[in-house]
Amino acid sequence: MHMRLFTAIGVALAATMSLPALAADASGGADSPTLVGRAVLPADALAAGPPSGAAAFSGVVNGIPFPRPQQPVAGFSAVVAGRQPGEYLAMPDNGFGSKANSADFLIRAYHVRPDFKTARGGSGAVAVDTDPGEFVSFRDPNRKIGFPIVNEATSDRLLTGADIDPESLQRGANGDLWVGDEFGPWILHFDATGKLLDAPFATPGGLMSPSNPFLGGNPATQPNSRGYEAMAISPNGAFLYAALEGATVAEGMSTHRMVFEFNVRREAFTGRTWSYRTEQPGHFVADMWSIDRDRLVVIERDGGRGLLAAFRNVYEVDLTRVDPGGALVKSLAVDLAAIPDPHLISLPEIHPGDVGLGDPFRVTCESVEAVYPVSSTKLLIGCDNNLPNTGRNPTIADDTELIVVKVPGLRW
């Protein structure tokens, strides 16, 4: 296996920290959330593959030349366990933000090894496996998807950002990969290598986005880019819990977000649903993870970036507890806009003019979209940098950040 090391300015190249070493690094107060690790992947990181971004941008945008000469690694919309301790499988979304501009972006998931900077050391670099055959390439060689794709006439039929918009990822008990998509919105089922195994599983109630190829001229019932941004799997691998990022068209500016249960063995929605209520109509359900049979952690965020990224909370919910209005009861686990950083792990700045560093530390990316428990009291949080948007720095494209937060109140 060959890994490529990516480092931001002033950060050494290394990727040696294992998960047990990270878990042993206890710092911060006993009762409050604390930043205990941070690693940064530069915005210009590339992987093997054809040029991309030709229809998205032209020239230099926030310091990034377009089109890109290869495939951008881009930001991560989902993170699951990798092949060994300290490694993760991280999945970007559809590329450049829309169906129209992402036909040359190949849908993949990359094995990454962050060497988290902690109070005890660490470079803060991220190693990414970028060699062909080592990352997961999502594809449809058996023509399961049911509609024409960009690479329709090829033998491997690699899926692109004009075919699907993958936003959430879970690994089944048998190693298969389950993807939550926004173009449908659909749940997609792949084997461990990225081969599509079934036709897309459509959302109950006929919910379809404007990007759904089966819309047939009918009005969309789910807004664009408001599909399955978040999806958890039960610890025994039996059920998926897929949450809509935003309200339905009929609900308008509602705070209601539907959560659907999907039976993995039967490969069907069960008809069981829950209601998650956001704090504001404009907030998004960005990701979630099951921490035991009934409890999940959920990221709820606003649409701000940089110093305007004001609301991004991680809540704990219990599927057996609802309020008098029928919505899941939420308990705040950590405020990602103000994470105590007593050991100043986030400093020094990587780029002159970086904001939100120091104590407290602020997650400044617009789309904080990945949560993964690395231990019973620590959460890995990942950013989709929406290349080439700004975020941490107001003048240059946002890097991809992975952080680890100790959350003492979160135990299972």
C-alpha positions in Angstrom: 0.0 0.0 0.0 1.4 3.4 -1.0 0.3 6.5 0.9 0.8 10.1 -0.1 1.5 12.5 2.7 -0.1 15.9 2.5 0.9 18.7 4.9 -0.1 22.3 5.2 2.4 25.2 5.4 4.7 24.8 8.5 3.4 21.3 9.4 5.9 18.4 9.2 5.2 15.3 7.1 4.3 12.3 9.2 1.5 9.8 9.8 2.4 7.5 12.6 -0.1 8.0 15.4 -2.4 5.0 16.1 -5.9 5.2 17.5 -4.7 3.8 20.9 -2.1 6.6 21.2 -4.8 9.2 20.5 -7.2 7.7 23.0 -4.5 7.8 25.7 -4.0 11.6 25.3 -6.3 12.9 27.9 -6.2 16.7 28.3 -8.5 19.5 29.3 -11.0 19.7 32.2 -12.8 16.8 33.6 -16.3 18.0 32.9 -16.1 20.2 29.8 -15.5 19.3 26.1 -11.9 19.9 25.0 -10.0 19.9 21.7 -7.5 17.1 21.9 -6.4 16.6 18.3 -6.3 18.4 15.0 -5.0 17.5 11.5 -5.2 19.5 8.3 -5.3 18.3 4.6 -4.3 21.2 2.2 -7.0 22.4 -0.1 -4.9 21.7 -3.2 -4.5 17.9 -2.4 -4.8 15.8 -5.5 -5.3 12.1 -6.3 -4.7 10.0 -9.4 -7.2 10.5 -12.2 -8.3 12.7 -15.1 -8.5 16.5 -14.9 -11.6 17.9 -13.2 -13.6 21.0 -12.5 -13.7 22.2 -16.1 -17.4 23.1 -15.9 -17.1 24.4 -12.3 -14.6 27.3 -12.4 -12.2 29.0 -14.7 -8.8 30.4 -13.7 -7.6 30.8 -10.2 -10.3 30.9 -7.5 -9.2 31.6 -3.9 -5.7 30.5 -4.8 -6.7 27.2 -6.6 -6.2 27.0 -10.4 -9.0 25.4 -12.4 -9.5 23.0 -14.0 -7.6 20.8 -11.6 -4.9 18.6 -13.3 -6.2 15.5 -11.5 -8.9 14.6 -9.1 -9.2 16.8 -6.0 -9.2 14.8 -2.7 -11.6 17.6 -1.6 -13.4 17.8 1.8 -15.0 14.9 3.6 -18.8 14.5 4.0 -18.5 11.2 5.9 -15.9 9.2 7.9 -16.0 5.6 8.9 -13.3 3.1 10.3 -10.5 2.2 8.0 -8.5 -1.0 7.6 -6.4 -0.6 10.7 -6.2 1.4 13.9 -5.6 5.1 13.2 -6.9 4.9 9.6 -10.3 6.1 8.4 -12.3 5.8 5.2 -13.3 9.3 4.2 -15.8 10.1 1.5 -16.1 13.4 -0.4 -19.5 14.4 -1.9 -20.3 15.0 -5.6 -17.4 17.4 -6.2 -18.2 21.0 -7.0 -21.7 21.5 -5.6 -24.1 20.7 -8.4 -25.1 18.0 -11.0 -24.3 20.4 -13.8 -20.7 21.2 -12.9 -19.4 17.9 -11.5 -19.5 15.4 -14.4 -15.7 15.1 -14.4 -15.5 14.5 -10.6 -15.2 10.8 -9.8 -17.0 9.5 -6.8 -14.6 7.9 -4.4 -13.7 7.3 -0.7 -10.1 7.6 0.4 -8.2 5.8 3.2 -6.6 8.6 5.3 -4.2 8.5 8.3 -4.3 11.8 10.3 -1.3 12.3 12.5 -3.2 14.5 14.9 -1.4 17.3 16.6 -2.1 16.8 20.3 -0.8 18.2 23.6 1.9 15.5 23.4 3.1 16.2 19.9 2.1 15.0 16.4 2.6 16.8 13.1 -1.0 17.7 12.2 -0.5 16.2 8.7 -2.8 13.8 6.9 -1.7 10.9 4.8 -4.0 9.9 2.0 -3.9 6.8 -0.1 -4.1 8.3 -3.6 -2.8 5.5 -5.8 -5.2 3.7 -8.3 -6.6 0.6 -6.8 -6.1 1.6 -3.2 -9.0 4.0 -2.8 -12.7 3.0 -3.2 -14.1 3.8 -6.6 -17.8 3.9 -6.7 -19.1 2.3 -9.9 -22.0 0.5 -11.6 -20.6 -2.2 -13.9 -23.8 -4.3 -13.6 -26.1 -1.5 -14.6 -28.1 -1.4 -11.4 -28.7 2.3 -11.1 -31.6 2.4 -13.6 -30.8 5.6 -15.5 -28.1 6.8 -18.0 -24.9 7.9 -16.3 -22.0 10.0 -17.6 -19.8 6.9 -18.1 -22.7 4.9 -19.6 -20.7 3.3 -22.4 -17.6 2.3 -20.5 -17.0 -1.2 -19.0 -16.3 0.0 -15.4 -19.0 2.7 -15.4 -17.4 4.9 -12.8 -19.9 7.1 -11.1 -19.5 10.9 -11.2 -20.8 13.9 -9.4 -23.4 14.3 -12.2 -24.8 10.9 -11.4 -25.1 10.8 -7.6 -24.4 13.1 -4.6 -23.1 10.9 -1.8 -23.3 12.7 1.6 -23.3 10.0 4.2 -21.6 6.6 4.5 -21.9 3.6 6.8 -20.3 0.1 6.7 -22.5 -2.9 7.1 -21.8 -5.9 9.3 -20.6 -7.8 6.3 -18.4 -5.0 5.0 -20.8 -3.6 2.4 -21.0 0.2 2.1 -24.3 2.1 2.4 -24.4 5.6 1.1 -27.0 8.4 1.7 -27.5 10.4 -1.4 -29.1 13.9 -2.1 -29.9 13.7 -5.8 -32.7 11.1 -5.2 -32.7 11.3 -2.3 -31.8 7.7 -2.2 -30.0 5.1 -0.1 -27.4 3.3 -2.2 -25.9 -0.1 -1.6 -22.3 -0.9 -2.6 -19.9 -3.8 -1.9 -16.7 -3.1 0.0 -14.9 -2.3 -3.3 -17.5 0.3 -4.4 -19.5 -1.8 -6.8 -23.3 -0.9 -6.8 -25.3 -4.0 -5.8 -28.9 -2.8 -6.0 -31.0 -0.2 -7.7 -31.4 3.0 -5.6 -33.8 2.8 -2.7 -36.2 5.6 -3.1 -37.4 7.7 -0.2 -40.9 6.8 1.1 -43.7 9.2 0.4 -42.4 10.0 -3.1 -39.9 12.5 -2.0 -37.8 13.6 -5.0 -35.3 16.4 -5.5 -35.0 18.5 -8.7 -31.9 16.4 -9.6 -33.8 13.1 -9.5 -33.7 11.6 -13.0 -37.1 9.9 -12.4 -38.9 13.2 -11.7 -40.5 13.1 -15.2 -41.4 16.7 -15.4 -43.3 16.6 -12.1 -42.6 19.2 -9.4 -39.9 18.3 -6.9 -41.1 17.4 -3.4 -37.7 17.7 -1.7 -35.5 20.8 -2.2 -32.2 20.3 -4.0 -29.2 19.4 -1.7 -31.5 18.6 1.2 -31.4 14.8 1.1 -29.6 12.2 3.2 -26.8 14.3 4.5 -26.8 12.3 7.7 -27.1 8.5 8.2 -26.3 6.3 11.1 -26.3 2.5 11.4 -27.3 0.5 14.5 -24.4 -1.1 16.4 -25.5 -4.6 15.3 -25.7 -3.5 11.6 -29.4 -4.3 11.4 -30.9 -0.8 10.7 -29.9 2.4 9.0 -31.3 5.7 10.3 -31.3 8.2 7.4 -32.1 11.9 8.1 -33.1 14.6 5.7 -30.8 17.6 5.8 -33.7 20.0 5.3 -37.5 20.3 5.4 -39.6 19.0 2.5 -41.0 21.4 -0.1 -44.5 21.0 1.5 -43.1 22.0 4.9 -41.4 25.1 3.6 -39.5 26.9 6.4 -40.1 24.3 9.0 -37.7 23.1 11.7 -38.9 19.5 11.1 -36.4 17.0 9.7 -37.6 13.4 9.0 -35.5 10.4 10.1 -36.3 7.1 8.3 -35.5 3.6 9.5 -34.2 1.1 6.9 -33.9 -2.6 7.4 -30.5 -3.7 6.1 -31.3 -7.4 5.9 -34.6 -6.9 4.1 -33.3 -4.0 2.1 -36.4 -1.9 2.7 -37.6 1.0 4.6 -39.6 -0.2 7.7 -42.1 2.6 7.8 -40.8 3.7 11.2 -39.9 7.4 11.3 -38.8 10.1 13.8 -39.0 13.8 13.9 -35.8 15.8 14.6 -36.4 19.6 15.3 -33.7 22.1 14.4 -33.2 25.2 16.5 -33.9 27.4 13.5 -35.6 26.8 10.1 -32.4 27.5 8.2 -30.3 24.9 10.2 -29.1 21.6 8.6 -28.8 18.1 10.0 -25.3 17.4 8.9 -24.3 13.9 10.1 -25.1 11.4 12.9 -23.8 8.2 14.4 -25.3 5.5 16.7 -23.4 5.2 20.0 -25.6 2.4 21.3 -28.9 0.7 20.6 -31.0 3.8 21.1 -28.7 6.8 21.3 -27.2 8.8 18.5 -25.0 11.9 18.2 -26.2 14.4 15.6 -24.5 17.5 14.1 -26.8 20.4 13.5 -25.2 23.4 11.8 -26.0 26.8 10.3 -24.8 27.9 6.8 -22.1 30.3 7.9 -18.4 30.0 7.3 -15.3 31.7 8.8 -16.3 34.0 11.7 -19.9 33.8 10.5 -20.0 30.1 11.4 -21.9 30.7 14.6 -24.0 27.6 15.2 -22.7 24.0 14.9 -23.8 21.9 17.8 -23.4 18.2 18.4 -26.5 16.8 20.2 -27.2 13.5 21.8 -30.7 12.0 21.0 -32.4 8.9 22.2 -34.8 7.2 19.8 -37.0 6.1 22.7 -37.5 9.7 24.0 -39.6 12.3 22.3 -41.0 15.6 23.6 -44.8 16.4 23.9 -44.7 17.6 20.3 -43.3 14.2 19.1 -39.8 15.4 18.3 -36.7 13.7 19.6 -35.4 15.1 22.8 -31.9 16.8 22.3 -29.1 17.1 24.8 -26.1 19.3 23.9 -22.9 17.4 23.8 -20.5 20.0 22.4 -20.6 23.5 20.8 -18.3 23.3 17.8 -18.2 27.1 17.5 -16.5 27.4 20.9 -14.4 24.3 21.8 -12.0 24.9 24.8 -8.4 24.6 23.6 -6.4 25.0 26.8 -3.3 23.4 25.3 -3.5 25.7 22.2 -3.4 22.6 20.0 -4.9 24.7 17.1 -2.0 27.1 17.1 0.1 28.3 15.4 -1.8 29.5 12.3 -1.0 27.6 9.1 -1.8 30.5 6.8 -1.4 34.2 7.7 -4.9 35.5 8.5 -6.4 32.3 9.8 -9.3 32.9 12.1 -11.0 30.9 14.9 -7.8 29.5 16.4 -6.7 29.4 20.0 -8.8 29.1 23.1 -11.7 28.7 22.3 -11.3 27.0 19.0 -14.0 27.4 16.4 -14.9 25.0 13.5 -15.1 27.5 10.7 -15.8 25.4 7.6 -19.3 26.0 6.2 -20.1 22.3 6.0 -19.0 20.4 9.1 -20.5 17.1 7.9 -18.7 14.1 9.5 -18.9 12.7 13.0 -17.2 9.4 14.2 -16.7 8.2 17.8 -13.0 7.2 18.2 -13.6 6.2 21.8 -16.4 6.3 24.4 -15.6 9.9 25.2 -14.0 11.2 22.0 -15.5 12.3 18.7 -13.8 12.8 15.4 -15.3 15.7 13.5 -14.6 16.3 9.8 -15.2 19.1 7.4 -16.3 19.2 3.8 -14.3 22.2 2.5 -16.6 22.9 -0.5 -13.6 23.5 -2.7 -12.7 26.3 -3.5 -14.8 28.1 -0.8 -13.1 30.1 1.9 -13.5 29.3 5.6 -10.6 29.3 8.1 -9.0 32.0 6.0 -11.0 34.8 4.3 -8.7 35.0 1.3 -7.8 31.4 0.3 -9.6 28.1 -0.3 -10.4 26.2 2.9 -8.3 23.3 3.9 -10.0 20.1 5.0 -9.8 19.8 8.8 -10.2 16.7 11.1 -10.4 17.3 14.8 -10.9 15.2 17.9 -12.9 16.5 20.8 -13.0 15.0 24.2 -16.7 14.9 25.4 -16.6 13.7 29.0 -20.4 13.6 29.2 -20.7 11.3 26.2 -20.2 7.7 27.5 -21.6 4.3 26.4 
